[in-house]
Amino acid sequence: MVSRWQRILVAAGLAGLLFISVLRGIGPAEAEGQRLVLAFYYAWYDQKTWSSGKVPDVPQSPYVSANRDVMARQIDQAKGAGIDALVLNWWGRGNQTEKNLRTLLDVAGEKGFRVAVDFDINSPFMGGMNSYAENLRHLHNVHAAHSAYLRAQGRPVVFFYNVSRLSVASWRKLRDQADPDRQALWIAEGTDLRYQAVFDGHHLYSVTWPNRIPPAKTLSAWGQRVRKYNAQNGTAKLWVATVMPGYDDRKVRPGSGFAQSRNGGDYYRQAWQAAIASRPQWVIINSFNEWPEGSYIEPSQAYGGLYLNITRDWSARFKQADFAAAAVPPPAPTAPPPTPTPLPSPTPVPTPAVRIVPYEEAATRIYLDQGCGYVVSDTGAELVWHLFCPVYSSLDDQMQLVY
């Protein structure tokens, strides 16, 4: 029979373990090995955005990003859809994304949610290695110390956009300055796995490109590439699969933009199915609210809450998927399959025009204009660069984007 003192000692021990867990910042979205569902998040909108004519749709309730109540609503929506953390596109100190990140972390902390950062070196508020290093130290020392900041394997998670702007050697130097003890998890974006010599994981920002390659082909190939890299180098780099509901940036980039139809939600479901089949550690949604590029899942006037409902369903499937069973190869056939009857060749469909830019030229031109970025499509051995540059009306503290 358990005595009263034994019960007290057991209770005290459990309380001590809970206290230690709090000190270490371990939360529901931080358990080692847990499959996470994340979503890119943008915090630079105001009421002018929705009347600009530069977005393909508008929210059910148009909003100002800096509004604390709006952030609370968005976090509730994300949690209800099975999303573990929002990944805020951050432009460093001295602009609205810094202020909104602080507020978002506080609201997330109140709601038992998590937030991470997508470090955007295209930011007009950062320039050069010293600036990047200073802002990363600020991120690690200030924001990553917040109880609501996303941690995995006990380490704060940081995504990086457009890593190809710097060489591998430059990134190594930058990490040695900003994170010398490798206390954070750095996740690189792009199509070059050489950067995994410095980073801890890989993702593609976009899987929806003008060449119409389906997500099933893209995600399967990249999942295999990351696993092959790990096998060849004795590493354990994370594969983070990207899912998108569709895409439409034609209003913000007239003449150079393109659209991928949502097909009533089928494209998003196919992207999720492809992501799960690629056996990732995490899935990241592009995006929760990138309205000018038409990749949002936030409730809208055109689609209502359809895409949150689809996200809820598929995030649960991802977290419950049996990857071990999926990795078992099918049995070899006992007899050769019959020769298929030849089918007539389909009529060729013209490929949307893109501007072909050699890699060397692209690397030098990618930041000539304010906030310039890119979309990269992988057609096998050939990389096709399709450059675009959003236009900014001002680069002041309000960071008002003309969309």
N, C-alpha and C positions, 0 to 999 in steps of 0.2 A: 504494500500500500504506500502511495506517494505521500510523504509528509508535507505539512504546510511550508516548511523551510525549503524543501526540495522544489516545490512549485515556485517559490519566490526566486530561487537561484536560476531556474530555467527561464522565468520571465525576464530576469535581469540580463541573462545572457543574450536572449533574443533582442532586447532593447539595445544592448551594446552593439550587436551586429547591425541593427538598423541605423544606429548613430554613425557607425563607421561608413556604412553605405552612403549616407547623406554627405559626410565629409568628402568622400571620394567622388561625389557627383554622379553616382550610378543611378540611372533611371530606367523606365520601361523601354525607351527607345535606344538604350545604350548597351543592352546585354550582348556579350561577345558571341559572334556567330549568328545573331538574329538577322533575318532578312528584312531590310528596311525598304519602305516605299517613300520616296522623296519627291518634291515638286519645285521647279524653279519658280521664283516669285519676284515680282517687280513692284517697286514702291515709289514711283515717280509720277503718278497721275494726279490731275486736278480736274475740275469741272470743264475746263476748256478742252480737255482731251476728247470728251464725248461729243462735242459739237463741232469738232475740227474737220469732219469728213474724211479723216485719215485712218479710220478703223472700220473693219468689215462688219462689226456687230458692236453692241454696247451692253454693259452689265444690266441685269434686272433692276438693280438700284445703283445708278451712277454715283461715283464717290470721289473723295479726295484721299489719296494714299496716307497722308499724315494723320488722318482721323483715327483716334484710338479705338473708338467703337467699331469702325470698319475693320480694323485689324482683328478685333475680338470675333466679329462675325466670320471673317475669312478663316480664322483658326478653327472655329467650331465646324465650319463646312469641311475643312481639310480633315480634321479628326473623324468626322462622321463618315468620310469616304475612305477611311483606312490609311490615310497618309500619316507618316510618322514625323516628318519635319518639312518645313518650307526652307528653301535655299535662296536667300536674298541676293540679287545681283548688286554688288557693293562697289562703289566708286572711290572708296577711301575717305579720309577725313575732309571736312570743310565743304560738305554739300548735303543735300536732303537725304541721300541714302544712309548717311551716318546717323542723322537724327532719327530716321524712321527705323533703323536697325535697333537702336537703343530701346525705342518704344515697343517694337515687336518682341524683343527678348523679354521685356517686363510683362507684357500681356501673355506671352507664351508661358512664362513661369507661373502666372496665376492660374493657368488652365492645364497645367501638366503636359505641355506640348514642348516641341523642340524646334530650334532654328539653327541653320548653318549659313555660311557665306559662299557665294560664287565670286571669287576675286577677279575683277575685270580690269586687265591691264590696258584696255582701250580707253579707260577713263581719262577725260580731259583734266581731271584734278590730280593725276599722277603722271610723272614723266621721268624716266630714267631709273637706273638701278637703286640709287640711294633713296629715291621716293618710294619705290616698291618695297624696299627693305624696311623703311620706317613705318609704312602703313601695315605691313605684315606683322611687325613686332607689336604695333598697337592692337591689331586684331587678336593676336595670340595672348597678349598680356591683359587686355581689357575685356573684349567681347567674349573670347573663348573661356574666360574665367566665370562667366555668368552661369548660374545654375540651369538655365534653359538652353544653353548652347549644346548642340548635338555632339555627343561623344560616341565613338565606337572603338572597341578594344581598349577602352579607357583613355582614348586620345580624341581631341577635338577634330572635327572633320572640316576640311576646306576644299572647295572645288575651285578650279582655275579655268578661265576662259581664254582661248586663243593663245595657247602656250607656244605655238610655232613662231610667234613674233620674236622670241629669244632663242638662242642656241641652248643645247643641252648643257654646255659648259657654263653659260650665264645663269641658268636655273640652278645648277649645283652651287655656284658662288652665292647666289641669292639665298638659297636654303641654308647654306653654312652661316650666313649672316643673320637670318631671321628665325631659323629653327635648327640650330646647330646640333641639338641632342635628338632630333627627329621625334619630338614629343607629339606632333600633330599627324593626322592622316591627310596627305595631299593627293587630290584626285585630278588628273590631267584630262583636258579635252583635246580632241584632234584626231588625226589619222596617221600618227607617227609613234610607234611604240618605243623608239629609242629614248624618249623622254622618261620611260619607266625606270631608267637608271637613276633618276632623281625622285620620281613620284611614287606613290603607293597604290595607285589604281588608275583605271582608264575609263573614259566614257566618250560618246559622241554627242555633241550638243544637238545635232539634228540628224534624223534618219529619213527626212522627207525632202527630196531634192528634185530639181527640174528633170533629171534623167529618168525619173519614175521607177528606179530600182525598188522593189518591195521590201518592207522592213524584215520579212522572213529571211531574205537573202543577206541583207546587211548585218543584222544582229547575229545570225548564226555564224557568219564568217568572222566577225570581230570577237565573239565569245571564244571561238577556237583559237584565234590569234593570241589572245591574252593567255589562255591556258598553255599554248605552245611556248610562249615567252617564259612562263613560269617553269615549265619542264626543262627548257634549255638553260635557264639561268639559276635554277634552284631557288626561286623566289615564290612569293605568295601574293602577287599583285591582285587587287580587286577588279572584277569586271562589273561595271555598272551599266545596265542596259537601259536605253532611252525609249520611251513610248510617247507618241504624239497623236492627238485626235484628228489632225489635219493641218492645213497651213494655207494662209492667204495674205500675202504682203503687197498686193497689187496697188492698194491705195496709198501706202506709204512709200512705195518705190515704183511709180508709174513708168512703164516701158521696160523695166528690168525685173519686176516681181513676177511671181507665179502663184498658182493655187493648187493644192491637193484637196480634192473633195472629201468631206467627212463621211459621205455615203450613209447618212442616217445613223452614225455610230459604228458602222461595220469596219471602217478603216482603223479606228481606235481599238476595237476588239482584236483585229488581226495583229496590230502592233503589240498588244499585250501577249497574245498567244506566241508570237515570235520571240518576245523578250523572255518569257518563261522557258521556251524551248532552248534558248541560248545558255541557260543555267547560270544566271548572274548571282552575285552576292546581294546586290541591291538593284532596285529599279528606280529610275528618275523620270518624272513626267515633265515634258516640255510642252505646255507649261501650266501653272495654275492660272496666271493672268498676264500673259504676253499678248495684249490686245492688238497692237499694230501688225503683228505677224500672224494673227489669226490662229494661234495655237493654244488658246485658253480652254480650261475646263470649268472655270468659274461660271456660275449661273448667268445666263444671258437672255436677252429679249428674244433671240431667235430660237434657242434650244432649251430654255428653262434649266432645270437641274439634271438633264439627261446624262451629262458627262460625269457628274459626281456619282450618280447611280451606277454607271458602268465602272467607274474607278473602284467603288466599294466592292462590287462583285469580283473584279479581276485582282485587286490587291489581296483579297482573301484567298483566291486561287493560287497566287504566287507564294504566299506564306505557307500554304499547305501542300505545295507541289512536292512530289517524290522525285528528286533529281537523280537519286541512285538508280531507280528503276528506269528513268528516261535515258540514262547513260549506257544501259545494257544494249549491245548491238543485236539486231534481229538475226535469227538463225539463217545459215546459208541455205539456198534452195537446193533441193535434191536433184533437180533436173534443170537443164538450160531453159530459160523462158522462151516461148515461141517468138519468132521474128514478127514484129508489129507491122501491120499494113501501113505503107507510106501514106501520109496525109498531105493534102495540098498546102503549099507554102502560103502563109497569110500575107495580105497586102501590107507592105511596110507603112508604119505610121510615122510621120515626121516628128523628130525630136525637137522640143522647144529650144530655141536658139540661146546659147550661152556664150559668154566672152571667154576665149581661151587665153590664159595668161601664164607664161612660163613661171616656174617656181621662184627663180631668182628675182624676176621683176615683181611678182606678187609680194614677196617678202619685203621689198623696199617700198612698195606703194600702199601697203595695207593700212598705214596710219598717216598718210599724207593729208587726208581730210579729217575733220573733227568727228570722233566717234566711229571711225570706219571699222567695218567688220567683214565677214565673209561667210559663204556657204561652200563647203567642200563636198564634192560627190566622188565616190569611189567606183570606177568602172573597170576594176581589175588592176591592170598595170598602170593605167593612166589616171592622173589626178586632174580634174577639171575645176578651175577656180572661177567662181562667179562672185565678183566683188560688189559690195553695195556700201553706201555711206548715208546713214540717216542725217538729217539736217537739224541743227539745234538753233533755236532762236536766241538763246543766251546760255552762258556757262557760269552764271552767278550761283549764289547759294540756293536759289529756288529751282535751278536745273529744269526749266520749263522746256519740254521737248515739243517740237512742232511735228505732229504726226498727222 
